[in-house]
Amino acid sequence: MLFPFEQHASSVQSGAREPGSTENRAVRVYAGGILAQGVEVGVSGVKASAIAAFAAELRSWRRRHGWPQVELGERIGYSASLVSGVETLAKIPTLDFAKRSDEATGAPGTFVRLHELIAREAYPSYFAPVITFEREAVRVHEWEMRVIPGLLQTGDYARAVIKAGKPQDSADAIERTVIARLERQDLLSGEHPPMLWYVLSEGVLRQAVGGPAVMAEQLDKLTELAGRQGIVIQVLPFTVADHPGTDGPIAIFEFSAAPAAAYTECKGGGRIVEAPDEVADLMTVLNMVRAAALSPRESIEFMRKIRSELHDC
């Protein structure tokens, strides 16, 4: 099984390299840099060039076919003004735009790969492997006590969280991060979506991120997702006195043809865990949190109760 990342360490914190090794990963992440298809690019270089590279490639393929922007737009189902915006770096291409550009130009995979680089620049380097893990996993297990996990967020909730955490970022930068986060959710509607099993602290559901209306919409989405086949959401209520999840969030990814991997995070850094004994220890912690949480059915009713308290939304 090949991953777009080779995590050349048993753990990575804030992009730092540590001793250890793993196998069957096609691209390495180390020392804050990305090695993609044999070409090393520092993270800052990726951030500076990913959108420009997409724009230049689109312009090159369009001219190679002799198409004006209007014709390319017609072929991919987008307006000429949007094509122009992408080529002049004024607009950020979506994943759908990238897929249609690949198909129309006959450059299979070119624009999707460039779009992946654009999406990665919306995240810190230590989080980049998680994007790949989500896409390749058959099962995702997660414990979260801070915010609604990214794969479950609404657009307005994501926007509010990102704005609060990046008060100095421009509106365009924030929107790019929002788009990247929401596009991660495409895997939920794919042909073979992973099974998702989340445990959320009650505080995550009660924290009024974005205001009552935003939280009402977010709670509605959570209860809808919790009713889907292959998605389990449990709530750990405030009334649980003792549990082992207080050390921080945990995400564990199981793959069909590779050992499981885990991810833990704190402010300003994250750690990929691939040593089997460490992953097993984290799974034990997560299972103990599950055992203390409400059942899936009780959790849905609990979320509905919290939602009902937002009377006017």
Backbone hydrogen bonds in HBPLUS format (Angstrom, degrees):
<---DONOR---> <-ACCEPTOR-->    atom                        ^
c    i                          cat <-CA-CA->   ^        H-A-AA   ^      H-
h    n   atom  resd res      DA  || num        DHA   H-A  angle D-A-AA Bond
n    s   type  num  typ     dist DA aas  dist angle  dist       angle   num
A0026-ALA N   A0003-PHE O   2.88 MM  23  5.63 156.0  1.94 146.4 153.6     1
A0006-GLU N   A0027-VAL O   1.52 MM  21  4.60 122.1  0.73 149.5 154.5     2
A0029-VAL N   A0006-GLU O   3.28 MM  23  6.44 135.2  2.49 143.4 141.5     3
A0016-ALA N   A0013-GLN O   3.04 MM   3  5.48 169.3  2.05 117.6 120.9     4
A0031-ALA N   A0015-GLY O   2.80 MM  16  5.15 102.8  2.40 157.8 174.9     5
A0032-GLY N   A0015-GLY O   3.09 MM  17  4.51 131.0  2.34 122.3 125.0     6
A0035-LEU N   A0028-ARG O   3.00 MM   7  5.24 160.9  2.04 161.1 160.7     7
A0030-TYR N   A0033-GLY O   3.24 MM   3  5.42 153.7  2.31 135.6 143.4     8
A0033-GLY N   A0030-TYR O   2.74 MM   3  5.42 163.5  1.76 126.4 132.3     9
A0043-VAL N   A0032-GLY O   3.15 MM  11  5.93 144.3  2.28 142.2 147.4    10
A0034-ILE N   A0041-VAL O   2.89 MM   7  5.39 174.0  1.89 151.6 153.3    11
A0041-VAL N   A0034-ILE O   2.80 MM   7  5.39 168.0  1.82 161.1 165.3    12
A0036-ALA N   A0039-VAL O   3.05 MM   3  5.36 146.8  2.16 148.2 138.0    13
A0039-VAL N   A0036-ALA O   3.02 MM   3  5.36 162.3  2.06 114.1 119.9    14
A0045-GLY N   A0042-GLY O   2.91 MM   3  5.05 119.6  2.28  98.8 114.9    15
A0046-VAL N   A0042-GLY O   2.92 MM   4  6.33 151.3  2.00 154.0 162.8    16
A0047-LYS N   A0043-VAL O   2.96 MM   4  6.25 162.1  1.99 153.7 158.1    17
A0048-ALA N   A0044-SER O   3.03 MM   4  6.20 145.2  2.15 139.3 148.3    18
A0049-SER N   A0045-GLY O   3.03 MM   4  6.07 136.2  2.22 142.4 153.1    19
A0049-SER N   A0046-VAL O   3.20 MM   3  5.26 132.0  2.44  96.5 109.1    20
A0050-ALA N   A0046-VAL O   2.91 MM   4  5.45 153.7  1.98 157.4 155.9    21
A0053-ALA N   A0049-SER O   2.69 MM   4  5.74 153.9  1.75 156.3 163.2    22
A0054-PHE N   A0050-ALA O   3.07 MM   4  6.31 156.5  2.13 146.0 151.8    23
A0055-ALA N   A0051-ILE O   2.97 MM   4  6.23 163.6  2.00 150.3 154.6    24
A0056-ALA N   A0052-ALA O   2.89 MM   4  6.08 162.2  1.92 150.2 154.9    25
A0057-GLU N   A0053-ALA O   2.94 MM   4  6.04 159.6  1.98 147.9 153.5    26
A0058-LEU N   A0054-PHE O   2.92 MM   4  6.10 159.5  1.96 151.8 157.5    27
A0059-ARG N   A0055-ALA O   2.99 MM   4  6.17 164.1  2.01 149.9 154.2    28
A0060-SER N   A0056-ALA O   2.93 MM   4  6.07 156.2  1.99 144.0 151.0    29
A0061-TRP N   A0057-GLU O   2.96 MM   4  6.17 168.0  1.98 153.9 155.9    30
A0062-ARG N   A0058-LEU O   2.94 MM   4  6.04 157.4  1.99 148.1 155.1    31
A0063-ARG N   A0059-ARG O   2.98 MM   4  6.14 162.8  2.01 148.4 152.7    32
A0064-ARG N   A0060-SER O   2.91 MM   4  6.07 148.9  2.00 143.7 153.3    33
A0065-HIS N   A0061-TRP O   3.17 MM   4  6.39 146.3  2.29 142.7 149.3    34
A0067-TRP N   A0062-ARG O   3.03 MM   5  5.42 167.3  2.04 155.7 152.3    35
A0066-GLY N   A0063-ARG O   2.93 MM   3  4.70 144.9  2.06  94.3 105.6    36
A0071-GLU N   A0068-PRO O   3.09 MM   3  5.47 119.3  2.48 105.3 118.7    37
A0072-LEU N   A0068-PRO O   3.15 MM   4  6.52 165.7  2.17 159.4 163.2    38
A0073-GLY N   A0069-GLN O   2.94 MM   4  6.07 160.2  1.98 145.9 151.8    39
A0074-GLU N   A0070-VAL O   3.00 MM   4  6.28 151.7  2.08 144.1 151.7    40
A0075-ARG N   A0071-GLU O   2.96 MM   4  6.21 153.5  2.03 149.5 156.6    41
A0076-ILE N   A0072-LEU O   3.05 MM   4  6.31 144.0  2.18 150.9 159.9    42
A0077-GLY N   A0073-GLY O   2.83 MM   4  5.71 116.7  2.24 141.3 156.1    43
A0078-TYR N   A0073-GLY O   2.84 MM   5  4.65 147.3  1.95 138.6 141.7    44
A0082-LEU N   A0079-SER O   3.16 MM   3  5.29 126.0  2.46  96.3 109.2    45
A0083-VAL N   A0079-SER O   3.12 MM   4  6.51 161.0  2.16 149.1 154.0    46
A0084-SER N   A0080-ALA O   2.86 MM   4  6.08 162.2  1.89 150.2 155.2    47
A0085-GLY N   A0081-SER O   2.87 MM   4  6.03 149.5  1.96 136.6 145.5    48
A0086-VAL N   A0082-LEU O   2.88 MM   4  6.19 153.7  1.95 154.0 159.8    49
A0087-GLU N   A0083-VAL O   2.99 MM   4  6.25 163.0  2.02 151.8 156.5    50
A0088-THR N   A0084-SER O   2.95 MM   4  6.11 137.5  2.13 145.3 156.4    51
A0090-ALA N   A0085-GLY O   2.72 MM   5  4.72 128.5  1.98 153.2 156.1    52
A0091-LYS N   A0085-GLY O   2.96 MM   6  4.81 145.5  2.08 112.7 108.6    53
A0089-LEU N   A0086-VAL O   3.19 MM   3  5.06 162.9  2.22 103.1 107.3    54
A0098-ALA N   A0094-THR O   3.01 MM   4  6.34 155.5  2.07 146.7 153.2    55
A0099-LYS N   A0095-LEU O   2.91 MM   4  6.21 161.3  1.94 153.5 157.8    56
A0100-ARG N   A0096-ASP O   2.99 MM   4  6.17 166.0  2.01 153.8 157.2    57
A0101-SER N   A0097-PHE O   2.95 MM   4  6.09 146.9  2.06 143.6 153.2    58
A0102-ASP N   A0098-ALA O   2.99 MM   4  6.27 155.2  2.05 150.5 156.4    59
A0103-GLU N   A0099-LYS O   3.14 MM   4  6.42 161.0  2.17 147.4 151.9    60
A0104-ALA N   A0100-ARG O   2.91 MM   4  6.05 163.6  1.94 149.0 153.6    61
A0105-THR N   A0101-SER O   3.02 MM   4  5.94 163.7  2.05 148.2 152.5    62
A0106-GLY N   A0102-ASP O   3.07 MM   4  5.83 131.8  2.31 138.9 149.3    63
A0107-ALA N   A0102-ASP O   3.15 MM   5  4.90 142.1  2.30 137.3 143.4    64
A0110-THR N   A0107-ALA O   3.06 MM   3  5.64 157.0  2.12 133.3 140.5    65
A0113-ARG N   A0109-GLY O   2.96 MM   4  5.93 159.3  2.00 146.0 151.1    66
A0114-LEU N   A0110-THR O   3.13 MM   4  6.42 157.2  2.19 143.3 149.8    67
A0115-HIS N   A0111-PHE O   2.84 MM   4  5.97 147.6  1.94 139.0 148.5    68
A0116-GLU N   A0112-VAL O   2.99 MM   4  6.28 144.5  2.12 143.6 152.4    69
A0117-LEU N   A0113-ARG O   3.30 MM   4  6.71 147.2  2.42 142.6 150.0    70
A0118-ILE N   A0114-LEU O   3.09 MM   4  6.47 154.1  2.16 146.2 153.4    71
A0119-ALA N   A0115-HIS O   2.85 MM   4  6.14 159.1  1.89 153.1 158.7    72
A0120-ARG N   A0116-GLU O   2.95 MM   4  6.16 151.5  2.03 142.6 150.3    73
A0121-GLU N   A0117-LEU O   3.23 MM   4  6.49 145.3  2.36 144.1 151.5    74
A0122-ALA N   A0119-ALA O   3.07 MM   3  5.54 156.7  2.13 110.7 118.1    75
A0123-TYR N   A0120-ARG O   2.91 MM   3  5.48 166.4  1.93 120.0 124.2    76
A0127-PHE N   A0124-PRO O   2.98 MM   3  5.60 151.7  2.06 118.0 126.2    77
A0128-ALA N   A0125-SER O   3.26 MM   3  5.31 144.3  2.39 100.2 109.9    78
A0130-VAL N   A0127-PHE O   2.89 MM   3  5.56 139.2  2.06 122.5 133.7    79
A0131-ILE N   A0128-ALA O   3.17 MM   3  5.66 135.9  2.37 112.5 122.1    80
A0133-PHE N   A0129-PRO O   2.91 MM   4  6.23 160.4  1.95 152.5 158.8    81
A0134-GLU N   A0130-VAL O   2.89 MM   4  6.10 164.4  1.92 156.1 158.2    82
A0135-ARG N   A0131-ILE O   3.33 MM   4  6.53 155.6  2.40 137.7 143.7    83
A0136-GLU N   A0132-THR O   2.98 MM   4  6.20 147.1  2.09 153.3 162.4    84
A0137-ALA N   A0133-PHE O   2.87 MM   4  5.71 134.7  2.08 152.5 161.9    85
A0138-VAL N   A0254-GLU O   2.74 MM 116  5.84 163.3  1.77 157.5 163.3    86
A0195-MET N   A0138-VAL O   2.89 MM  57  6.20 164.7  1.92 140.8 137.2    87
A0139-ARG N   A0254-GLU O   3.37 MM 115  5.15 157.0  2.43 136.5 136.4    88
A0254-GLU N   A0139-ARG O   2.92 MM 115  5.15 172.7  1.93 157.2 158.8    89
A0140-VAL N   A0195-MET O   2.76 MM  55  6.16 157.9  1.81 166.2 174.1    90
A0197-TRP N   A0140-VAL O   2.86 MM  57  6.22 152.4  1.94 165.3 172.7    91
A0141-HIS N   A0252-ILE O   2.87 MM 111  5.07 169.0  1.89 154.1 157.8    92
A0252-ILE N   A0141-HIS O   2.75 MM 111  5.07 162.1  1.78 151.8 157.1    93
A0142-GLU N   A0197-TRP O   2.94 MM  55  6.38 155.6  2.00 158.3 159.1    94
A0199-VAL N   A0142-GLU O   2.85 MM  57  6.31 144.5  1.98 153.9 165.3    95
A0143-TRP N   A0250-ILE O   2.84 MM 107  5.19 157.9  1.88 152.5 158.6    96
A0250-ILE N   A0143-TRP O   3.10 MM 107  5.19 153.0  2.18 135.0 142.8    97
A0144-GLU N   A0199-VAL O   3.01 MM  55  6.42 159.7  2.05 168.0 174.3    98
A0201-SER N   A0144-GLU O   3.04 MM  57  6.45 154.0  2.11 158.0 161.5    99
A0152-LEU N   A0149-PRO O   2.93 MM   3  5.58 159.1  1.97 121.8 128.8   100
A0153-GLN N   A0150-GLY O   3.36 MM   3  5.28 162.3  2.39 103.2 108.3   101
A0158-ALA N   A0154-THR O   2.96 MM   4  6.10 167.5  1.98 151.0 154.8   102
A0159-ARG N   A0155-GLY O   2.91 MM   4  6.09 158.6  1.96 147.3 153.6   103
A0160-ALA N   A0156-ASP O   3.00 MM   4  6.15 158.1  2.05 144.8 150.0   104
A0161-VAL N   A0157-TYR O   2.97 MM   4  6.22 164.2  2.00 157.3 161.1   105
A0162-ILE N   A0158-ALA O   2.95 MM   4  6.09 166.5  1.97 153.9 157.7   106
A0163-LYS N   A0159-ARG O   2.92 MM   4  6.02 165.5  1.94 150.2 154.6   107
A0164-ALA N   A0160-ALA O   3.06 MM   4  6.13 157.4  2.11 143.4 149.6   108
A0165-GLY N   A0161-VAL O   3.07 MM   4  6.25 148.9  2.17 143.4 151.7   109
A0166-LYS N   A0162-ILE O   2.89 MM   4  5.96 129.9  2.15 146.1 159.1   110
A0169-ASP N   A0166-LYS O   3.10 MM   3  5.56 162.6  2.13 117.4 122.8   111
A0174-ILE N   A0170-SER O   3.01 MM   4  6.27 160.7  2.05 153.3 158.5   112
A0175-GLU N   A0171-ALA O   2.93 MM   4  6.11 160.0  1.97 147.4 153.2   113
A0176-ARG N   A0172-ASP O   2.94 MM   4  6.14 150.1  2.03 145.8 153.9   114
A0177-THR N   A0173-ALA O   3.14 MM   4  6.40 153.4  2.21 143.6 150.0   115
A0178-VAL N   A0174-ILE O   2.93 MM   4  6.25 153.5  2.00 149.3 157.3   116
A0179-ILE N   A0175-GLU O   2.91 MM   4  6.13 165.6  1.94 151.5 154.5   117
A0180-ALA N   A0176-ARG O   3.01 MM   4  6.22 162.5  2.04 146.0 150.8   118
A0181-ARG N   A0177-THR O   2.95 MM   4  6.15 156.1  2.00 146.8 153.3   119
A0182-LEU N   A0178-VAL O   2.94 MM   4  6.20 166.8  1.96 158.2 161.1   120
A0183-GLU N   A0179-ILE O   2.92 MM   4  6.06 150.1  2.01 149.6 158.0   121
A0184-ARG N   A0181-ARG O   3.18 MM   3  5.43 141.0  2.34 101.0 111.6   122
A0185-GLN N   A0182-LEU O   3.01 MM   3  5.46 145.7  2.13 107.7 117.3   123
A0186-ASP N   A0183-GLU O   3.09 MM   3  5.47 166.4  2.11 111.9 116.1   124
A0188-LEU N   A0185-GLN O   2.98 MM   3  5.59 155.3  2.05 116.1 123.2   125
A0189-SER N   A0186-ASP O   3.10 MM   3  5.63 150.0  2.19 112.8 120.5   126
A0190-GLY N   A0187-LEU O   3.27 MM   3  4.94 164.0  2.30  98.0 101.5   127
A0196-LEU N   A0230-GLY O   2.95 MM  34  6.36 158.9  1.99 160.9 165.2   128
A0232-VAL N   A0196-LEU O   2.79 MM  36  6.13 162.4  1.82 154.2 160.3   129
A0198-TYR N   A0232-VAL O   2.81 MM  34  6.17 162.7  1.84 161.6 160.4   130
A0234-GLN N   A0198-TYR O   2.82 MM  36  6.15 158.1  1.87 148.7 156.2   131
A0200-LEU N   A0234-GLN O   2.84 MM  34  6.22 164.4  1.86 155.4 156.9   132
A0236-LEU N   A0200-LEU O   2.82 MM  36  6.00 161.8  1.85 147.2 151.0   133
A0204-VAL N   A0201-SER O   2.99 MM   3  5.46 139.7  2.16 110.6 120.8   134
A0202-GLU N   A0236-LEU O   2.94 MM  34  5.74 143.6  2.07 156.0 144.7   135
A0205-LEU N   A0202-GLU O   2.97 MM   3  5.34 128.5  2.24 106.3 119.3   136
A0206-ARG N   A0202-GLU O   3.15 MM   4  6.46 137.3  2.34 145.8 158.3   137
A0207-GLN N   A0203-GLY O   2.94 MM   4  5.89 141.5  2.09 147.8 154.0   138
A0209-VAL N   A0207-GLN O   2.79 MM   2  5.73 137.8  1.97 109.5  96.1   139
A0211-GLY N   A0208-ALA O   3.25 MM   3  5.17 160.6  2.28 109.5 114.6   140
A0215-MET N   A0211-GLY O   3.07 MM   4  6.33 162.8  2.10 156.9 162.3   141
A0216-ALA N   A0212-PRO O   2.81 MM   4  5.98 151.8  1.89 149.1 157.2   142
A0217-GLU N   A0213-ALA O   3.12 MM   4  6.36 164.1  2.15 147.7 150.7   143
A0218-GLN N   A0214-VAL O   2.96 MM   4  6.19 154.1  2.03 144.6 152.6   144
A0219-LEU N   A0215-MET O   2.81 MM   4  5.98 160.1  1.85 152.7 157.0   145
A0220-ASP N   A0216-ALA O   2.98 MM   4  6.19 153.2  2.06 145.9 153.6   146
A0221-LYS N   A0217-GLU O   3.00 MM   4  6.27 152.3  2.08 143.8 151.1   147
A0222-LEU N   A0218-GLN O   2.97 MM   4  6.26 155.5  2.03 147.4 154.2   148
A0223-THR N   A0219-LEU O   3.03 MM   4  6.27 166.0  2.05 152.3 154.6   149
A0224-GLU N   A0220-ASP O   3.05 MM   4  6.22 151.1  2.13 143.0 151.3   150
A0225-LEU N   A0221-LYS O   2.85 MM   4  6.07 163.2  1.87 154.8 159.1   151
A0226-ALA N   A0222-LEU O   2.83 MM   4  5.98 155.7  1.89 149.2 156.5   152
A0227-GLY N   A0224-GLU O   3.21 MM   3  5.37 145.5  2.33  99.8 109.6   153
A0228-ARG N   A0225-LEU O   2.96 MM   3  5.29 163.7  1.99 113.1 118.4   154
A0231-ILE N   A0228-ARG O   3.42 MM   3  5.72 157.7  2.47 127.3 124.1   155
A0294-LEU N   A0235-VAL O   2.92 MM  59  5.60 171.2  1.93 160.9 157.9   156
A0240-VAL N   A0237-PRO O   3.20 MM   3  5.94 171.8  2.21 120.0 122.5   157
A0248-GLY N   A0245-GLY O   3.32 MM   3  6.08 165.9  2.34 119.0 122.4   158
A0251-ALA N   A0263-TYR O   2.96 MM  12  5.13 143.5  2.10 150.4 158.9   159
A0263-TYR N   A0251-ALA O   2.74 MM  12  5.13 146.2  1.85 152.2 158.6   160
A0253-PHE N   A0261-ALA O   2.74 MM   8  5.32 173.8  1.74 167.2 169.3   161
A0261-ALA N   A0253-PHE O   2.99 MM   8  5.32 154.2  2.06 147.0 154.8   162
A0262-ALA N   A0273-VAL O   2.81 MM  11  4.88 159.0  1.85 149.0 153.8   163
A0273-VAL N   A0262-ALA O   2.79 MM  11  4.88 171.0  1.80 138.0 139.1   164
A0264-THR N   A0271-ARG O   3.05 MM   7  5.36 157.8  2.10 146.8 153.6   165
A0271-ARG N   A0264-THR O   2.82 MM   7  5.36 157.9  1.87 162.8 163.2   166
A0266-CYS N   A0269-GLY O   3.00 MM   3  5.54 173.4  2.00 155.2 156.9   167
A0269-GLY N   A0266-CYS O   3.16 MM   3  5.54 166.8  2.18 134.4 131.7   168
A0278-GLU N   A0275-ALA O   2.99 MM   3  5.41 121.5  2.34 111.9 126.5   169
A0279-VAL N   A0275-ALA O   2.98 MM   4  6.23 162.3  2.01 161.0 166.8   170
A0280-ALA N   A0276-PRO O   2.92 MM   4  6.06 157.4  1.97 145.9 152.3   171
A0281-ASP N   A0277-ASP O   3.01 MM   4  6.21 151.1  2.10 138.8 146.3   172
A0282-LEU N   A0278-GLU O   3.00 MM   4  6.29 157.9  2.05 149.2 154.5   173
A0283-MET N   A0279-VAL O   2.92 MM   4  6.20 151.1  2.00 147.9 156.4   174
A0284-THR N   A0280-ALA O   2.98 MM   4  6.24 148.6  2.08 145.3 153.5   175
A0285-VAL N   A0281-ASP O   3.08 MM   4  6.44 157.0  2.13 147.3 152.8   176
A0286-LEU N   A0282-LEU O   2.93 MM   4  6.19 163.4  1.95 149.5 154.0   177
A0287-ASN N   A0283-MET O   2.84 MM   4  6.03 154.3  1.90 146.7 153.7   178
A0288-MET N   A0284-THR O   2.98 MM   4  6.23 148.3  2.09 146.8 155.1   179
A0289-VAL N   A0285-VAL O   3.04 MM   4  6.39 148.5  2.14 147.9 156.7   180
A0290-ARG N   A0286-LEU O   2.95 MM   4  6.27 157.3  2.00 147.8 154.2   181
A0291-ALA N   A0287-ASN O   2.94 MM   4  6.18 152.5  2.02 142.7 149.9   182
A0292-ALA N   A0288-MET O   3.22 MM   4  6.44 138.9  2.39 136.8 146.2   183
A0292-ALA N   A0289-VAL O   3.12 MM   3  5.20 129.3  2.39  98.1 111.2   184
A0293-ALA N   A0289-VAL O   3.08 MM   4  6.26 126.2  2.38 142.2 156.9   185
A0293-ALA N   A0290-ARG O   3.09 MM   3  5.08 139.5  2.26  97.6 109.5   186
A0299-SER N   A0295-SER O   2.76 MM   4  5.89 149.0  1.85 154.4 164.3   187
A0300-ILE N   A0296-PRO O   3.08 MM   4  6.36 151.7  2.16 146.4 152.0   188
A0301-GLU N   A0297-ARG O   3.25 MM   4  6.58 162.3  2.29 149.2 153.1   189
A0302-PHE N   A0298-GLU O   2.87 MM   4  6.08 148.0  1.97 142.9 152.8   190
A0303-MET N   A0299-SER O   2.88 MM   4  6.13 157.6  1.92 151.4 156.4   191
A0304-ARG N   A0300-ILE O   2.99 MM   4  6.24 154.4  2.05 146.2 153.6   192
A0305-LYS N   A0301-GLU O   2.95 MM   4  6.18 147.3  2.06 142.1 150.8   193
A0306-ILE N   A0302-PHE O   3.06 MM   4  6.42 160.0  2.10 150.9 155.0   194
A0307-ARG N   A0303-MET O   2.91 MM   4  6.12 157.9  1.96 146.5 153.4   195
A0308-SER N   A0304-ARG O   2.89 MM   4  6.09 147.1  2.00 144.1 152.6   196
A0309-GLU N   A0306-ILE O   3.14 MM   3  5.33 142.4  2.29 101.2 111.9   197
A0310-LEU N   A0307-ARG O   3.06 MM   3  5.56 160.2  2.10 113.4 119.7   198
A0313-CYS N   A0310-LEU O   3.32 MM   3  5.86 167.5  2.33 124.7 125.4   199
